[in-house]
Amino acid sequence: MIRTLSVVSALAVAAIAAPAIAAGPFDAAIAGPWRSDANKARDQYRHPAATLGFFGVKPGQTVVEVGPGGGWYTEILAPAMKANGKYIAGLANPLASINAAKSVEGFKTKFGDKAIYGDIGIGVFAKGVADIVEPGSADVVLTFRNVHNWHMGSWDQEAFNAFFKALKPGGTLGVVEHRLPEDRPDADMKKSGYMKVSYVKMLAEKAGFKLAGASEVNANPKDTKDYPDGVWTLPPTFQKGDVDRAKYAAIGESDRMTLKFVKPK
């Protein structure tokens, strides 16, 4: 006689047989209650777990994030590295201007809760400053959506040279940046906020890096990259305010390159 399992028994067997899904090193931080709902809503566009996984970031490393802005990734990286590893923020030179000093102090205040963020390291990352941290001390250097700013300020190569100097031999540089089509004029990189992959690769390779891989994890095919106010037309900036806001919200955040470089050993 052929016996059949009940639905409940079958599910129980399946549950026993199913392999456990290992938690990622940043899952707890990504779900952290200290993150605002607005920041969590951007996970669908920024894919933090997959992006950090592609770059090979993990606890135990010394990770430098240059130009962290309001600290969107700081809220994830610092708590995850608190007990094992080191997170260092490469901030503006507080001696450069009153605004720069206020920015640095604002960052320190925002992330001053050591129970959540641990002891965040502060390095100086600015035009004319060669050393973000002690040379050869970082395992990973990360930059998210910043290259266009350095390009418009005409110090993008200087920035990549500083990344190379900061990293240990074999260390990783992770770059996420708004992506400009290769057939667009180079001049568009000076005003649109989008950068060509070929240009970013050139900056890295000229500094001494080798390309280790590229991911489409932060790609967005809906992004046409032809807006009157450049990439800032899209969320989260919404440069045009309420004008066509629903249209731009439906597109979502920009199409982005995700590039991993290594410093040769």
Contacts in CASP RR format, 6 or more apart in sequence:
PFRMAT RR
TARGET T0000
AUTHOR 0000-0000-0000
METHOD contacts of the structure
MODEL  1
MIRTLSVVSALAVAAIAAPAIAAGPFDAAIAGPWRSDANKARDQYRHPAA
TLGFFGVKPGQTVVEVGPGGGWYTEILAPAMKANGKYIAGLANPLASINA
AKSVEGFKTKFGDKAIYGDIGIGVFAKGVADIVEPGSADVVLTFRNVHNW
HMGSWDQEAFNAFFKALKPGGTLGVVEHRLPEDRPDADMKKSGYMKVSYV
KMLAEKAGFKLAGASEVNANPKDTKDYPDGVWTLPPTFQKGDVDRAKYAA
IGESDRMTLKFVKPK
5 13 0 8 1.000
24 49 0 8 1.000
25 52 0 8 1.000
25 57 0 8 1.000
25 58 0 8 1.000
25 59 0 8 1.000
25 80 0 8 1.000
26 48 0 8 1.000
26 49 0 8 1.000
26 52 0 8 1.000
26 57 0 8 1.000
26 76 0 8 1.000
26 77 0 8 1.000
26 80 0 8 1.000
27 49 0 8 1.000
28 79 0 8 1.000
28 80 0 8 1.000
29 75 0 8 1.000
29 76 0 8 1.000
29 77 0 8 1.000
29 79 0 8 1.000
29 80 0 8 1.000
30 40 0 8 1.000
30 43 0 8 1.000
30 48 0 8 1.000
30 49 0 8 1.000
30 76 0 8 1.000
32 79 0 8 1.000
34 75 0 8 1.000
34 79 0 8 1.000
34 113 0 8 1.000
34 116 0 8 1.000
35 75 0 8 1.000
35 76 0 8 1.000
39 72 0 8 1.000
39 75 0 8 1.000
42 72 0 8 1.000
42 236 0 8 1.000
42 253 0 8 1.000
45 218 0 8 1.000
45 220 0 8 1.000
45 235 0 8 1.000
45 252 0 8 1.000
45 253 0 8 1.000
46 72 0 8 1.000
46 144 0 8 1.000
46 218 0 8 1.000
46 253 0 8 1.000
47 217 0 8 1.000
47 218 0 8 1.000
48 73 0 8 1.000
48 76 0 8 1.000
50 215 0 8 1.000
50 217 0 8 1.000
51 176 0 8 1.000
51 215 0 8 1.000
51 217 0 8 1.000
51 218 0 8 1.000
51 258 0 8 1.000
52 76 0 8 1.000
52 77 0 8 1.000
54 215 0 8 1.000
54 217 0 8 1.000
54 258 0 8 1.000
54 260 0 8 1.000
55 140 0 8 1.000
55 142 0 8 1.000
55 172 0 8 1.000
55 174 0 8 1.000
55 260 0 8 1.000
56 140 0 8 1.000
56 172 0 8 1.000
56 260 0 8 1.000
57 63 0 8 1.000
57 77 0 8 1.000
57 140 0 8 1.000
57 142 0 8 1.000
57 172 0 8 1.000
59 80 0 8 1.000
59 81 0 8 1.000
59 83 0 8 1.000
59 84 0 8 1.000
59 85 0 8 1.000
60 81 0 8 1.000
60 84 0 8 1.000
60 85 0 8 1.000
60 86 0 8 1.000
61 81 0 8 1.000
61 85 0 8 1.000
61 86 0 8 1.000
61 139 0 8 1.000
61 140 0 8 1.000
62 85 0 8 1.000
62 86 0 8 1.000
62 88 0 8 1.000
62 133 0 8 1.000
62 137 0 8 1.000
62 138 0 8 1.000
62 139 0 8 1.000
62 140 0 8 1.000
63 77 0 8 1.000
63 81 0 8 1.000
63 85 0 8 1.000
63 86 0 8 1.000
63 87 0 8 1.000
63 88 0 8 1.000
63 138 0 8 1.000
63 139 0 8 1.000
63 140 0 8 1.000
63 141 0 8 1.000
63 142 0 8 1.000
64 88 0 8 1.000
64 89 0 8 1.000
64 90 0 8 1.000
64 123 0 8 1.000
64 132 0 8 1.000
64 133 0 8 1.000
64 138 0 8 1.000
64 140 0 8 1.000
64 141 0 8 1.000
64 142 0 8 1.000
64 166 0 8 1.000
65 73 0 8 1.000
65 74 0 8 1.000
65 77 0 8 1.000
65 87 0 8 1.000
65 88 0 8 1.000
65 89 0 8 1.000
65 90 0 8 1.000
65 141 0 8 1.000
65 142 0 8 1.000
65 143 0 8 1.000
65 144 0 8 1.000
66 90 0 8 1.000
66 125 0 8 1.000
66 132 0 8 1.000
66 141 0 8 1.000
66 142 0 8 1.000
66 143 0 8 1.000
66 146 0 8 1.000
66 159 0 8 1.000
66 163 0 8 1.000
67 89 0 8 1.000
67 90 0 8 1.000
67 91 0 8 1.000
67 92 0 8 1.000
67 125 0 8 1.000
67 143 0 8 1.000
67 146 0 8 1.000
68 74 0 8 1.000
68 89 0 8 1.000
68 90 0 8 1.000
68 91 0 8 1.000
68 107 0 8 1.000
68 144 0 8 1.000
69 107 0 8 1.000
70 107 0 8 1.000
70 110 0 8 1.000
71 89 0 8 1.000
71 107 0 8 1.000
71 110 0 8 1.000
71 111 0 8 1.000
72 144 0 8 1.000
73 142 0 8 1.000
73 144 0 8 1.000
74 87 0 8 1.000
74 89 0 8 1.000
74 111 0 8 1.000
74 117 0 8 1.000
74 120 0 8 1.000
77 87 0 8 1.000
78 87 0 8 1.000
78 111 0 8 1.000
78 116 0 8 1.000
78 117 0 8 1.000
78 118 0 8 1.000
78 120 0 8 1.000
79 116 0 8 1.000
79 117 0 8 1.000
79 118 0 8 1.000
81 87 0 8 1.000
82 116 0 8 1.000
82 117 0 8 1.000
82 118 0 8 1.000
86 121 0 8 1.000
87 117 0 8 1.000
87 120 0 8 1.000
87 121 0 8 1.000
88 120 0 8 1.000
88 121 0 8 1.000
88 122 0 8 1.000
88 123 0 8 1.000
88 132 0 8 1.000
88 133 0 8 1.000
88 138 0 8 1.000
89 107 0 8 1.000
89 111 0 8 1.000
89 120 0 8 1.000
89 121 0 8 1.000
89 122 0 8 1.000
89 123 0 8 1.000
90 122 0 8 1.000
90 123 0 8 1.000
90 124 0 8 1.000
90 125 0 8 1.000
90 132 0 8 1.000
91 103 0 8 1.000
91 104 0 8 1.000
91 107 0 8 1.000
91 122 0 8 1.000
91 123 0 8 1.000
91 124 0 8 1.000
91 125 0 8 1.000
92 100 0 8 1.000
92 103 0 8 1.000
92 104 0 8 1.000
92 124 0 8 1.000
92 125 0 8 1.000
92 126 0 8 1.000
93 100 0 8 1.000
93 124 0 8 1.000
93 126 0 8 1.000
93 129 0 8 1.000
94 100 0 8 1.000
94 101 0 8 1.000
94 104 0 8 1.000
94 105 0 8 1.000
94 124 0 8 1.000
95 101 0 8 1.000
96 126 0 8 1.000
100 126 0 8 1.000
104 122 0 8 1.000
108 120 0 8 1.000
108 122 0 8 1.000
111 117 0 8 1.000
111 120 0 8 1.000
112 120 0 8 1.000
123 132 0 8 1.000
123 133 0 8 1.000
124 131 0 8 1.000
124 132 0 8 1.000
125 132 0 8 1.000
125 159 0 8 1.000
125 162 0 8 1.000
127 153 0 8 1.000
127 155 0 8 1.000
127 158 0 8 1.000
128 155 0 8 1.000
128 158 0 8 1.000
129 162 0 8 1.000
130 161 0 8 1.000
130 162 0 8 1.000
130 165 0 8 1.000
131 162 0 8 1.000
131 165 0 8 1.000
131 166 0 8 1.000
132 138 0 8 1.000
132 141 0 8 1.000
132 162 0 8 1.000
132 163 0 8 1.000
132 166 0 8 1.000
133 166 0 8 1.000
135 165 0 8 1.000
135 166 0 8 1.000
136 165 0 8 1.000
136 166 0 8 1.000
136 167 0 8 1.000
136 168 0 8 1.000
136 169 0 8 1.000
137 166 0 8 1.000
137 168 0 8 1.000
138 166 0 8 1.000
138 167 0 8 1.000
138 168 0 8 1.000
138 171 0 8 1.000
139 167 0 8 1.000
139 168 0 8 1.000
139 171 0 8 1.000
139 172 0 8 1.000
140 167 0 8 1.000
140 171 0 8 1.000
140 172 0 8 1.000
140 173 0 8 1.000
140 174 0 8 1.000
141 163 0 8 1.000
141 166 0 8 1.000
141 167 0 8 1.000
141 172 0 8 1.000
141 173 0 8 1.000
141 174 0 8 1.000
142 173 0 8 1.000
142 174 0 8 1.000
143 163 0 8 1.000
143 173 0 8 1.000
143 174 0 8 1.000
143 175 0 8 1.000
143 176 0 8 1.000
143 177 0 8 1.000
144 176 0 8 1.000
145 176 0 8 1.000
145 177 0 8 1.000
145 178 0 8 1.000
145 254 0 8 1.000
145 256 0 8 1.000
146 177 0 8 1.000
147 156 0 8 1.000
147 159 0 8 1.000
147 175 0 8 1.000
147 177 0 8 1.000
147 195 0 8 1.000
147 200 0 8 1.000
147 203 0 8 1.000
148 177 0 8 1.000
148 178 0 8 1.000
148 189 0 8 1.000
148 192 0 8 1.000
148 193 0 8 1.000
148 194 0 8 1.000
148 195 0 8 1.000
148 231 0 8 1.000
150 156 0 8 1.000
150 158 0 8 1.000
150 159 0 8 1.000
151 189 0 8 1.000
151 190 0 8 1.000
151 195 0 8 1.000
151 199 0 8 1.000
152 190 0 8 1.000
152 191 0 8 1.000
152 193 0 8 1.000
156 203 0 8 1.000
157 203 0 8 1.000
157 206 0 8 1.000
157 207 0 8 1.000
159 203 0 8 1.000
160 173 0 8 1.000
160 203 0 8 1.000
160 204 0 8 1.000
160 206 0 8 1.000
160 207 0 8 1.000
160 209 0 8 1.000
161 207 0 8 1.000
163 173 0 8 1.000
163 207 0 8 1.000
163 209 0 8 1.000
164 173 0 8 1.000
164 207 0 8 1.000
164 208 0 8 1.000
164 209 0 8 1.000
164 263 0 8 1.000
167 173 0 8 1.000
167 263 0 8 1.000
168 263 0 8 1.000
169 263 0 8 1.000
169 264 0 8 1.000
169 265 0 8 1.000
170 262 0 8 1.000
170 263 0 8 1.000
170 264 0 8 1.000
170 265 0 8 1.000
171 262 0 8 1.000
171 263 0 8 1.000
172 212 0 8 1.000
172 260 0 8 1.000
172 261 0 8 1.000
172 262 0 8 1.000
172 263 0 8 1.000
173 204 0 8 1.000
173 209 0 8 1.000
173 260 0 8 1.000
173 261 0 8 1.000
173 262 0 8 1.000
173 263 0 8 1.000
174 258 0 8 1.000
174 259 0 8 1.000
174 260 0 8 1.000
174 261 0 8 1.000
175 200 0 8 1.000
175 204 0 8 1.000
175 257 0 8 1.000
175 258 0 8 1.000
175 259 0 8 1.000
175 260 0 8 1.000
175 261 0 8 1.000
176 218 0 8 1.000
176 256 0 8 1.000
176 257 0 8 1.000
176 258 0 8 1.000
176 259 0 8 1.000
177 195 0 8 1.000
177 200 0 8 1.000
177 256 0 8 1.000
177 257 0 8 1.000
177 259 0 8 1.000
178 193 0 8 1.000
178 194 0 8 1.000
178 195 0 8 1.000
178 231 0 8 1.000
178 254 0 8 1.000
178 255 0 8 1.000
178 256 0 8 1.000
178 257 0 8 1.000
179 194 0 8 1.000
179 195 0 8 1.000
179 196 0 8 1.000
179 197 0 8 1.000
179 219 0 8 1.000
179 225 0 8 1.000
179 254 0 8 1.000
179 255 0 8 1.000
179 256 0 8 1.000
179 257 0 8 1.000
180 188 0 8 1.000
180 189 0 8 1.000
180 192 0 8 1.000
180 193 0 8 1.000
180 194 0 8 1.000
180 195 0 8 1.000
180 196 0 8 1.000
180 225 0 8 1.000
181 196 0 8 1.000
181 225 0 8 1.000
182 196 0 8 1.000
182 197 0 8 1.000
182 198 0 8 1.000
184 194 0 8 1.000
184 196 0 8 1.000
184 225 0 8 1.000
186 196 0 8 1.000
186 199 0 8 1.000
188 194 0 8 1.000
189 195 0 8 1.000
189 196 0 8 1.000
189 199 0 8 1.000
191 230 0 8 1.000
192 225 0 8 1.000
192 230 0 8 1.000
192 231 0 8 1.000
193 230 0 8 1.000
193 231 0 8 1.000
193 232 0 8 1.000
194 225 0 8 1.000
194 230 0 8 1.000
194 231 0 8 1.000
194 254 0 8 1.000
195 257 0 8 1.000
197 214 0 8 1.000
197 257 0 8 1.000
197 259 0 8 1.000
200 257 0 8 1.000
200 259 0 8 1.000
201 211 0 8 1.000
201 259 0 8 1.000
204 211 0 8 1.000
204 259 0 8 1.000
204 261 0 8 1.000
205 211 0 8 1.000
208 263 0 8 1.000
208 264 0 8 1.000
209 261 0 8 1.000
209 262 0 8 1.000
209 263 0 8 1.000
210 261 0 8 1.000
210 262 0 8 1.000
210 263 0 8 1.000
210 264 0 8 1.000
211 259 0 8 1.000
211 260 0 8 1.000
211 261 0 8 1.000
212 260 0 8 1.000
212 261 0 8 1.000
212 262 0 8 1.000
213 259 0 8 1.000
213 260 0 8 1.000
214 257 0 8 1.000
214 258 0 8 1.000
214 259 0 8 1.000
214 260 0 8 1.000
215 258 0 8 1.000
215 260 0 8 1.000
216 258 0 8 1.000
217 258 0 8 1.000
218 255 0 8 1.000
218 256 0 8 1.000
218 257 0 8 1.000
218 258 0 8 1.000
219 255 0 8 1.000
219 256 0 8 1.000
220 251 0 8 1.000
220 252 0 8 1.000
220 253 0 8 1.000
220 254 0 8 1.000
220 255 0 8 1.000
220 256 0 8 1.000
221 255 0 8 1.000
222 250 0 8 1.000
222 251 0 8 1.000
222 252 0 8 1.000
222 255 0 8 1.000
223 234 0 8 1.000
223 251 0 8 1.000
223 252 0 8 1.000
223 254 0 8 1.000
223 255 0 8 1.000
224 251 0 8 1.000
225 231 0 8 1.000
225 254 0 8 1.000
225 255 0 8 1.000
227 233 0 8 1.000
227 234 0 8 1.000
227 248 0 8 1.000
228 240 0 8 1.000
229 239 0 8 1.000
229 240 0 8 1.000
230 239 0 8 1.000
231 237 0 8 1.000
231 254 0 8 1.000
232 239 0 8 1.000
233 239 0 8 1.000
233 240 0 8 1.000
233 248 0 8 1.000
234 248 0 8 1.000
234 251 0 8 1.000
234 252 0 8 1.000
234 253 0 8 1.000
234 254 0 8 1.000
235 248 0 8 1.000
235 249 0 8 1.000
235 252 0 8 1.000
235 253 0 8 1.000
236 253 0 8 1.000
238 245 0 8 1.000
238 248 0 8 1.000
238 249 0 8 1.000
240 248 0 8 1.000
END
